Amino acid sequence: MVDALAQGMSWGQLRGQYWQRPFRGTRSIGATSTLLQKCHAYAPRMGPFEAFSGLTAAAIWGLPMPSRWVAAKHIPEIVVPKSHGRDRTAGLKPRRILDARFERVEHLGLPVVPPLLALLTSCRDLTALEATAMADAMLTGSTNYPGITALELPMATEDEVRDSLRQMKRTPGITVLREVLERMRPRVESPKETELRCRLVDAGIPEFEVQPEFVTRTGRVLRPDLGHPPSRTYLDYDGAEHFGDEQKQRDDLTRSRLITATGARHIRLTKEDLEPGPFSTLVAELRRRIP
């Protein structure tokens, strides 16, 4: 509102019925139903020591969110250094962080904490599996990973994640973060790949390699999503994008034929295979193949 008044608008104009009032002291002509719309509506009010954090920041960076998370119902979270006052505006979730840990960058026109700090401030609201998927997304260098909005990949390295954890020994969600350190892997290309890998380990299956190199009879190099080279067992997760593109479907079939032509086992999976019944069947087969 201060900006609008400075540009010559009157109080009467700002009280007009066509204005949305997403937060106290803000006005918006457009809808503010999505998370990004809410953030953009409030951003002009933010000071230099305020930044979107937690799951709000994770969503802005395009990191994978929990399936139970509903963007439209999410209350934006804002973090400030402890030496600064906490914003108590209705409709926001305020939190404070040690001054030395506070970082702020601009992304998509919004003041936000960097991706690594987004993960660290999200872990108190995540399960270990959800946080691992987020960490895997940060470590990936693949432009195929769905949803990511960062322009530079990877968003963080394994060493950077480990170094940050050493500095945040008492942060909320520290137990989840410690498990993430053990489970995170680079080169993952989707959150479902993370889920599949981790759930198989939890079921007692030896951990599959991420994007292992597979050489066909003709010398062509393929990289299945997951593989266990000693047993010659390879897994690929086919998301929705695999079924809306005829060329991708043909490529997937060719890929599967090239792998099985060598005598290896290639299993293609969809989201239905992660349901309890089909997943149990998969686990039983892998137990037979892998000593």
C-alpha positions as CSV (number, residue, x, y, z in Angstrom):
1,M,0.0,0.0,0.0
2,V,2.9,2.4,0.8
3,D,4.2,1.9,-2.8
4,A,0.7,2.5,-4.2
5,L,0.3,5.7,-2.2
6,A,3.7,6.9,-3.3
7,Q,2.7,6.4,-6.9
8,G,-0.3,8.8,-6.5
9,M,-3.2,6.4,-5.6
10,S,-5.6,7.6,-3.0
11,W,-7.0,5.8,0.1
12,G,-10.3,5.8,-1.5
13,Q,-9.0,3.9,-4.6
14,L,-7.2,1.4,-2.3
15,R,-10.5,0.7,-0.5
16,G,-12.2,-0.2,-3.8
17,Q,-14.1,-3.5,-3.9
18,Y,-12.0,-4.8,-6.9
19,W,-8.9,-5.1,-4.6
20,Q,-8.0,-8.3,-3.0
21,R,-6.6,-8.0,0.6
22,P,-4.4,-11.1,1.0
23,F,-2.5,-9.6,4.0
24,R,-2.8,-6.6,6.3
25,G,-1.3,-3.6,4.5
26,T,-1.3,-5.2,1.0
27,R,-3.6,-4.9,-2.0
28,S,-3.8,-7.1,-5.1
29,I,-5.9,-6.9,-8.2
30,G,-5.3,-10.5,-9.3
31,A,-6.2,-13.7,-7.4
32,T,-4.1,-14.9,-4.5
33,S,-5.2,-18.5,-4.3
34,T,-1.9,-20.2,-5.1
35,L,1.2,-20.2,-2.9
36,L,3.3,-18.2,-5.4
37,Q,0.5,-15.6,-5.7
38,K,0.4,-15.3,-1.9
39,C,4.1,-14.8,-1.8
40,H,4.2,-12.2,-4.5
41,A,1.4,-10.4,-2.8
42,Y,3.3,-10.1,0.5
43,A,6.8,-9.7,-0.9
44,P,6.7,-5.9,-1.2
45,R,6.2,-5.7,2.5
46,M,9.2,-7.7,3.4
47,G,12.3,-6.1,4.8
48,P,16.0,-6.9,4.0
49,F,16.2,-9.4,6.8
50,E,13.2,-11.4,5.9
51,A,13.0,-14.4,3.5
52,F,10.5,-17.1,2.6
53,S,11.7,-20.4,4.2
54,G,10.8,-24.0,5.1
55,L,8.3,-25.7,2.8
56,T,7.4,-22.3,1.3
57,A,11.0,-21.9,0.0
58,A,11.2,-25.5,-1.1
59,A,8.1,-25.0,-3.2
60,I,9.5,-21.8,-4.7
61,W,12.6,-23.7,-5.7
62,G,10.5,-26.5,-7.2
63,L,11.8,-29.2,-4.8
64,P,9.5,-32.2,-4.4
65,M,6.8,-31.7,-1.8
66,P,5.0,-34.3,0.4
67,S,2.0,-35.9,-1.3
68,R,-0.1,-34.7,1.7
69,W,0.9,-31.1,1.1
70,V,-1.7,-28.8,-0.4
71,A,-0.3,-25.6,-1.9
72,A,-3.6,-23.7,-1.7
73,K,-3.9,-24.3,2.0
74,H,-0.3,-23.7,2.9
75,I,0.5,-20.7,5.1
76,P,3.6,-19.0,3.8
77,E,6.6,-19.2,6.2
78,I,9.0,-16.3,6.7
79,V,12.3,-16.5,8.6
80,V,14.3,-13.6,10.2
81,P,17.6,-13.5,12.1
82,K,17.1,-13.8,15.9
83,S,18.4,-10.3,16.3
84,H,15.4,-8.9,14.4
85,G,11.7,-8.8,15.3
86,R,9.4,-11.6,14.2
87,D,6.7,-10.6,11.7
88,R,3.3,-11.4,13.3
89,T,1.1,-10.6,10.3
90,A,-2.0,-12.8,10.2
91,G,-1.8,-15.4,7.5
92,L,2.0,-16.0,7.9
93,K,4.1,-18.5,9.8
94,P,7.0,-16.7,11.4
95,R,10.2,-18.3,12.6
96,R,13.6,-17.1,13.7
97,I,17.1,-18.5,13.0
98,L,20.6,-17.7,14.3
99,D,22.0,-14.6,12.6
100,A,25.0,-16.5,11.3
101,R,22.7,-19.0,9.5
102,F,20.5,-16.5,7.8
103,E,20.8,-16.3,4.1
104,R,18.6,-14.6,1.5
105,V,18.6,-14.6,-2.3
106,E,16.1,-13.6,-4.9
107,H,14.4,-16.3,-7.0
108,L,11.3,-15.9,-9.2
109,G,11.2,-12.3,-8.0
110,L,10.9,-13.4,-4.4
111,P,13.2,-13.1,-1.4
112,V,13.9,-16.7,-0.4
113,V,16.5,-18.7,1.5
114,P,18.8,-20.7,-0.7
115,P,17.8,-24.3,-1.6
116,L,20.0,-25.9,1.1
117,L,18.6,-23.7,3.8
118,A,15.1,-24.5,2.4
119,L,15.8,-28.2,3.1
120,L,17.2,-27.6,6.5
121,T,14.3,-25.5,7.6
122,S,11.7,-27.9,6.1
123,C,12.9,-31.1,7.8
124,R,10.9,-30.5,11.0
125,D,7.7,-30.9,8.8
126,L,9.0,-33.9,6.8
127,T,9.4,-37.6,7.2
128,A,12.8,-39.1,6.5
129,L,11.7,-40.3,3.1
130,E,10.2,-37.0,2.1
131,A,13.3,-35.1,3.2
132,T,15.5,-37.6,1.3
133,A,13.5,-37.0,-1.9
134,M,14.1,-33.2,-1.4
135,A,17.9,-33.8,-0.8
136,D,18.2,-36.0,-3.9
137,A,16.5,-33.3,-6.0
138,M,19.1,-30.7,-4.7
139,L,22.0,-33.0,-5.6
140,T,20.8,-33.9,-9.1
141,G,22.5,-32.3,-12.1
142,S,19.7,-33.6,-14.4
143,T,17.5,-31.2,-16.2
144,N,14.9,-34.0,-16.5
145,Y,14.0,-33.8,-12.8
146,P,10.4,-32.6,-12.8
147,G,9.4,-29.3,-11.3
148,I,12.8,-27.8,-10.4
149,T,12.9,-24.0,-11.1
150,A,16.6,-23.4,-10.3
151,L,18.7,-22.4,-13.2
152,E,22.0,-23.8,-12.0
153,L,22.3,-27.5,-11.1
154,P,23.1,-29.2,-8.9
155,M,21.7,-26.8,-6.2
156,A,24.1,-28.2,-3.6
157,T,26.8,-30.9,-3.3
158,E,26.9,-33.7,-0.8
159,D,29.8,-32.0,1.0
160,E,27.8,-28.8,1.4
161,V,24.8,-30.7,2.9
162,R,27.1,-32.5,5.4
163,D,29.0,-29.3,6.3
164,S,25.6,-27.5,6.9
165,L,24.4,-30.3,9.1
166,R,27.5,-30.1,11.3
167,Q,26.7,-26.5,12.0
168,M,23.0,-27.1,12.8
169,K,23.3,-29.8,15.5
170,R,20.3,-28.6,17.5
171,T,18.0,-27.5,14.7
172,P,14.4,-28.8,14.7
173,G,14.2,-32.0,12.5
174,I,17.8,-33.0,13.3
175,T,16.9,-36.7,13.6
176,V,15.4,-36.6,10.1
177,L,18.4,-34.7,8.7
178,R,20.8,-37.4,10.1
179,E,18.9,-40.1,8.2
180,V,18.9,-37.9,5.1
181,L,22.7,-37.9,5.2
182,E,22.8,-41.6,5.1
183,R,20.2,-42.0,2.3
184,M,20.7,-39.1,-0.1
185,R,22.2,-39.9,-3.5
186,P,23.2,-37.8,-6.5
187,R,22.0,-38.4,-10.1
188,V,18.4,-39.2,-9.2
189,E,15.9,-37.9,-11.8
190,S,12.5,-38.0,-10.0
191,P,11.1,-38.2,-6.4
192,K,9.5,-41.6,-7.2
193,E,13.0,-43.0,-7.9
194,T,14.0,-41.9,-4.4
195,E,10.9,-43.5,-3.0
196,L,11.5,-46.8,-4.8
197,R,15.1,-47.0,-3.8
198,C,14.5,-46.3,-0.1
199,R,11.5,-48.5,0.2
200,L,13.4,-51.5,-1.3
201,V,16.2,-50.9,1.3
202,D,13.6,-50.8,4.1
203,A,12.2,-54.1,2.8
204,G,15.6,-55.7,3.2
205,I,16.7,-55.6,-0.4
206,P,20.4,-54.5,-1.0
207,E,20.6,-50.9,-2.2
208,F,20.4,-50.5,-5.9
209,E,22.8,-48.1,-7.7
210,V,21.4,-44.9,-9.1
211,Q,21.8,-44.5,-12.8
212,P,24.3,-47.4,-13.3
213,E,26.1,-47.7,-16.6
214,F,24.8,-50.6,-18.7
215,V,26.6,-51.5,-21.9
216,T,24.5,-53.3,-24.5
217,R,25.8,-56.0,-27.0
218,T,26.5,-53.3,-29.6
219,G,28.4,-51.1,-27.1
220,R,25.6,-48.6,-26.6
221,V,25.6,-47.2,-23.0
222,L,22.3,-47.0,-21.2
223,R,21.6,-45.7,-17.7
224,P,18.5,-47.3,-16.1
225,D,17.0,-45.5,-13.1
226,L,18.2,-48.2,-10.6
227,G,20.4,-51.2,-11.0
228,H,22.0,-54.1,-9.1
229,P,24.8,-55.2,-11.5
230,P,25.9,-58.3,-9.6
231,S,22.4,-59.9,-10.1
232,R,22.0,-58.2,-13.5
233,T,18.7,-56.6,-12.3
234,Y,17.6,-53.2,-13.5
235,L,14.6,-51.0,-12.7
236,D,13.0,-48.1,-14.5
237,Y,10.2,-46.0,-13.1
238,D,7.8,-44.7,-15.8
239,G,6.0,-41.5,-14.7
240,A,3.0,-39.9,-16.4
241,E,5.3,-38.2,-18.9
242,H,6.3,-41.6,-20.4
243,F,2.7,-42.3,-21.5
244,G,1.8,-39.0,-23.1
245,D,4.7,-39.0,-25.6
246,E,4.7,-41.7,-28.4
247,Q,8.4,-41.2,-29.1
248,K,9.3,-41.7,-25.4
249,Q,7.2,-44.9,-25.3
250,R,9.1,-46.2,-28.4
251,D,12.4,-45.3,-26.7
252,D,11.4,-47.0,-23.5
253,L,10.5,-50.2,-25.4
254,T,13.8,-50.2,-27.3
255,R,15.7,-49.6,-24.1
256,S,14.0,-52.5,-22.4
257,R,14.7,-54.9,-25.4
258,L,18.4,-53.9,-25.5
259,I,18.8,-54.7,-21.8
260,T,16.9,-58.0,-21.8
261,A,18.8,-59.1,-25.0
262,T,21.9,-59.5,-22.8
263,G,20.1,-61.8,-20.5
264,A,19.6,-59.2,-17.8
265,R,16.3,-58.6,-16.0
266,H,14.6,-55.3,-16.8
267,I,11.6,-54.3,-14.7
268,R,9.5,-51.3,-15.7
269,L,7.4,-49.8,-12.9
270,T,4.6,-47.3,-12.6
271,K,3.0,-45.6,-9.6
272,E,0.6,-48.6,-9.2
273,D,3.6,-50.8,-8.5
274,L,4.3,-48.8,-5.4
275,E,1.0,-49.7,-3.9
276,P,1.3,-52.3,-1.1
277,G,0.2,-55.4,-3.1
278,P,2.2,-54.9,-6.2
279,F,5.2,-53.7,-4.2
280,S,5.2,-56.9,-2.1
281,T,5.3,-58.9,-5.4
282,L,8.2,-56.8,-6.6
283,V,10.1,-57.4,-3.3
284,A,9.5,-61.1,-3.5
285,E,10.9,-61.3,-7.0
286,L,14.0,-59.3,-6.0
287,R,14.6,-61.5,-3.0
288,R,14.7,-64.5,-5.3
289,R,17.1,-62.8,-7.7
290,I,19.4,-61.2,-5.2
291,P,21.1,-63.5,-2.7
